[in-house]
Amino acid sequence: MKIQTVFERTEKKYILTLSQRREFLRRISQYIKPDEYGESTVCSLYFDTDDYRLIRCSMEKPVYKEKLRLRSYSTPKSDSNVFLELKKKYNGVVYKRRKTMNYTQAMNYINKGVKPDDSQIMRELDWAMKYYKSLAPRMFIAYDRTAFYSKTDHELRITFDRNVRFRTDNLDLAKGHYGERILEANLCIMEIKALSAMPLWLTETLADMGVFPGTFSKYGTAYQLTEERKHHYKGGQYCA
């Protein structure tokens, strides 16, 4: 299967209970099919400056924002495919540039600056990586994802993310996907990703169930938690 390298779409997030998820899937089952990869564990290593410029800017909800990350599906081995991604959002539209490489190539690029090739997308990613001074891995995020596509529109994708977790040490995808949870066990994040307007069957189901878009930044939530802990820790003791 051809791996998509350029994306342009809208993405809407919803926080659902697991019982809402089951009911939602029951109602739309005739319109969707499972993703060819089925269930997966998505692992991402987020890059940021030493003062966390990218995530701080993102949390201010500007018109334009961007993130840089290295992503894998499960814990990678040396020859596993991973994806270096630049994700931009402007006026609610998401633009993504993605470069596929094996894990060894990714580590050679991150640690030594050795590009796997000189393609247009790689040049764009390399420019962004160098634009931000002191850019380095700052946060690991993982979650368990179930994905579906519309039977009639392959660009319409619905994903459900559970067990969202993070860590700020061992910032290496090969170290496993353990981490501290930042989403309650009975909740999941549903994302609806589309190139055009949602079909009637989808909008009607959302309205009938009283499900409305919300916001949840996985990286932002983890960053906020770590900052709150820093501010409550003084002199080797936690302060109320």
Helices and strands as residue ranges (DSSP letters): E 6-17, H 18-28, G 29-31, E 32-48, H 53-59, E 64-73, E 81-90, E 93-102, H 103-112, H 120-131, E 136-150, E 157-167, G 173-175, E 180-181, E 187-194, H 200-208, H 218-231, E 233-234, E 237-238
